[in-house]
Amino acid sequence: MAGSVRFRRRADAMDILYFAWVRQKVGTGAERVSPPPEIADIAGLMGWLSTRSPGHAAAFANPKQIRAAVNQEFCAPDRAIRAGDEIAFFPPVTGG
């Protein structure tokens, strides 16, 4: 198609979503990333993300204060990840 722009999805990419103060510190609500192959779980991804910018470093400075979900399912830091996953990071939910 003339004039159309086509975007190719990287085969090794994953979508990252940020919520609440995590989003404020990172500076965006979502991004597509392609971590190195050795990043195999949520804990490793958090460590890698913390190297991307000062905002990421601030958001992931204390990983115990962040919860994660992979493909809309809450998970522990040792949860395996792979290309194509949607990963969300957010503060703990409190209620009463």
ABEGO torsion letter per residue (X at the ends): XBGBBBBBBBAABBBBBBBEAAAAAAGBABBBBBBBAABABAAAAAAAAAAABAAAAAAAABAAABBBBBGGBBBBAABBBBBGBBBBBBBBBBBX
